[in-house]
Amino acid sequence: MDARIKTLLKPEVLNTVNGLELVARIITEGFMSGSNKSQSVGAGQEFSQYKNYQPGDDLRQLDWKMYARTERYYIKQSEIETNITVKFILDASHSMSYQEEGMSKLQYAKIAIAALAYLARKQSDAFGLFALNNKQLKVVLPRYEQQQFIRFLTELIHLKSAGAWPDSGKEVLYDHHGKEILIFFTDLYDYEEDILNFISRLKTPRNEVIVFQILGKHEAELDFNGSYTFEDLETNLRTKVNTLLQKEEYKQRFQKWIARSRNWMLERQIDYYTVFLNEPVESFLRNFLTIRRRLLR
């Protein structure tokens, strides 16, 4: 983990707009530096508009004629870059408050979402936030404007996990316009496969859906020694488990669940990634964006 990021992963930093913005900027600019270029701008695309140059922008897109006339640096933007809307969807049910080594699933998701939203802003994409459980729905409608990122982060830092996943989705989440990327952070814990039904409704022929399933290492491996009582965060049901006797059976069932989820997503052309809390956020995002670059070539 980047030493600068490690020192900032504290509640007093992450629970402020300026603190979360700083973490997002450090993470994003870390994997944007060097050869990591914007994925939305490319040669041969139809010119649409200019924007002011910012550090990290692709220098190949600088318009030197505009510089000669104005003595200011401008980047050419293509039509494709201004037509993408990124919707971040966050599972805010109580199971997302599960934590390992001081990091909860919800906090991990918040950091990743903030970094990806920072990247979307730099690429001039409209972006918005939808966070939900069976008690509330928090919405920041997608926009591309100066105050959008601060509005986005403010809603994100005040978000708390509570209740369960709703048994029916909110219609505003199925309102699709134009080219969209929907990025959903969840642990996939629900009843009656409500989350899978929700994801299925999100996918259309025109959009792209990406699902990140956040899990804990101990949660996946049940690597405890002895008898424990585990409590369901959403139902408060308690179960006594002898981990020495039941560990292997549990791990097999857990791995089958992951495999079924992966196959279900693949059949519906949905990108699916498992993410573990012990993996640094910047490493997971760097690997994800590297894979996407390869797929887009």
N, C-alpha and C positions, 0 to 999 in steps of 0.2 A: 504494500500500500504506500502511496505517495505520503511522505512524512508530513507535508503541509496539510493534506486532507485528514490524516489521522489526528492531528492536533485540533481540527475543527469539528470533529464528530462528537460534539457535546450538546446536551439539551439547550444550554444557554445560548449556543450559537445557532443550532438548527431550528430553534423555535422563534427565530426572528427573520424578517424579510431580508435584511442586509446579510445576515449570516448564511441563509440558505442560498441566496444569490451568489455569494462569494464561493461557496462550495461548488455550486453548479458551474460557475465560470472557470474555476481551477480544473475541474474534471474535464469539461468540454474542450477548453483550449489545450489541455494536455494531449488529447488524441487528435486535435485538429492541426497541431503544429507539424511542420515538415511536409511530408508528401500527402497528408490526408486532406483531400480537396472536397469541395462541395459536390454532392451527388446530384443536385438538381440542375446545375448549369453545365452546358456542354456546347461544343462547337456545332454549328449547323442548325441550331434552334432559332426560332423566329424572335427577333429582338422586340422587347416590350417597353422597358423603361430603364432609368438610371437609379442608382442609390449611392450614397456616400460610402467611400471605402472605409473599412474597419479592419484592424489587424486580424489576420487569419483568413481574409477573403482571398480568392484565387487571383493572383497577380496577372494571369493571362487574360482576365476579363477587364483589365483597366483600359479605359478609352483615352488614348494619348492625345487625340484631337480635342477632346473636351478639356484636357489639362492645358493644352496650348492656348485655348480660348479663355479659360477661367482661372488657371493656376490652382485648381483643386482636383483631387483625385475622385473619379467616379467609376463605378462598376456597372457594366452592362448586364441587365437581367433579361433572361429569356422568358417567353410566355409560360413555359411549363413550370417555372419556379413560382410564379404568382398564382397558379391555379390549384395548388395543393393545400388541403386543410388537414391538420393533424389533430385528432381528438384523443385525449388521454382519459382513459376510464379506470377508476380505482375502486376495488372491492374494499369497502369500509366496514365490513362486518367484524364482529368481535374476535373472530379467530385470527385476524390480521394483527392483533396485539401480542400474539405469541412472540417471544424473544429468546435469543441465545447470545450470550456474552455481551449483554447490554444493548443489542440492536434488535428492534422489533421488525416484523415483516412490513408493517405500515411505514415505519420510518425509512427503511431501506427503499421501499417503493417511492416515497416522497423525494428522496435524494435523486434516484434514477430519473423520475419524471421531471424534476427541476432541471437536470442536466440536458435531457432530451428536448425540453421546451426551450432552453437557452440556445440549443443548436437550431431548432426550428425558427427562432427569432432571427438568428444570424443569417439564415437562408431565406428570410422574408416570407416564410410560410405563415398562414393563419393557424392559430392553435387555441384549443380550449380544454376545459377540465370538466369531467362528470364523475362525481364520487357518490356512492350509494350503499345503503343497507335498508333493512325493512322499516327503519325509523325516519330516514330523511334522504333527500337527494340534493346534493350541492352542485351547482352549475355555474361555470364561467364560459359563456358562449364563445365559439371560435371567432377571433378577430386578429387583424394585424394592424396594430397601432401602438403609439409610444407607451401608453400606460398599461397595455395588456399584460406584460410580464409581471409587473408589480401587483396587479389585481390577481393574477394567477397564483403567485407565490403567497399572497395574503390569505387566500382561501385554502391553500394547501397546508400552511403551517397551523391553521386553526382547526383543521379536520381531526376528528377523533373517531376511533373504531367503536362500534356499538351494535348490539342486536345481531341479527342473522341476515343472510342474503335474501332479498325479497323474492316471493314466489311468482311474481310477475314483473316484467321489465317496465321501465318508464318510456312512453311513446317518444319523448324528445330524443332519446338515444337512437331511435330507428329512423330519424328524419335525416335522410342523406341527400346532399346536393353536390354535384360535380365530383371531382377526383378527391378521395379521402383516404387517409391512413388512420386506422383505429388501433390504438395501443392499449391493451388491457393488462393491468397488474392485479393478480389474484392468487390465492392459494388453492383454488378450486374446491374448497370444502363447502358443501351444501347438502340439501336434502332433495330427493326426487329429481336429481340432475337439473335443477333449475338454472345453474350457471351455464351448463352446456346448451340448454335450450336458448338462453340469452345470447350466447356467442353465435349460435346457429342463425339467429335472427339478424345479427349484426352484419353478416357476410352477404354481399351482393356481387354481381358480376363486375361492377365498376369500381369497387373499393378494395382495399387491402386491410386484413385484420391480423394483428400480431398479438399473441398471448404470452405473457411471462408468468410462469407459476413459481412463486417464491416459497421456499421450504427451508426448514432448519436441518442441519446435519444430524443432530441428535434425534430429531423428529423422524428422519428418514431411516435411521439405522437402529434406533432404540438401544443405543450403546450405554445402557446403565447396568449396574450389577446389583441384583437383589430384587426385593418386592417393593413396588411403588403403587400409590393410588393416583391415577390421572383424572383430571377434571376437564370436561368439554367446556370450552370458554363460552359457547353460545347456548348450550342447554343446561349447563351446570351438572350434568350427569357424571357420576364418578365410577371409575372402573379400577379394580385391583388387578395388578399384573405382576407375575413373576418373570422378570426380564431374562433371567438365566434360562428358563425353560421355553419361553415363547418368542425369544428374539429372532430366531431363524425363520419361523413361520410368519412372523410379522413383516420381516424384511422382504420375503417372497411376495406376500400380498401387496405390500407397498410398491414394489417394482412392477408387479402386474398392473396395478392401478395407473402408474406412470406410462407404461407401454400402451394400455388401452386409450389413455388420453391422447398420446402422441398419434396413434393410428386414427382416432376419431378426427383430430385436427387435420391430418394429412388428407383424409378422404374429402374434406371440405375445402381444401386449398387454403388452410389457415396456418400461418407460421407459428410454431410453438417452441418455447425454450423453458427449461427448468433452471432456476437460479437458486443458489444456496446462500444463506446468510453469512457464512464464513468466507465467501468470495468477495474481495474488495469491489465496490461499485464501479470504480474506474476500469478495473480489469474486465468485468462482465460487459460493460458498454463498449470497450475497445474491441473485444472479441465479436460482439454482435455486429458492430459497424463494419468490421473487416469481412465478415460473412456476407453482409448485404452488398458491399462493393463488388465482391466476386460474383454474386448473383446478378448484379445489374450490368455487368460488362457484356 
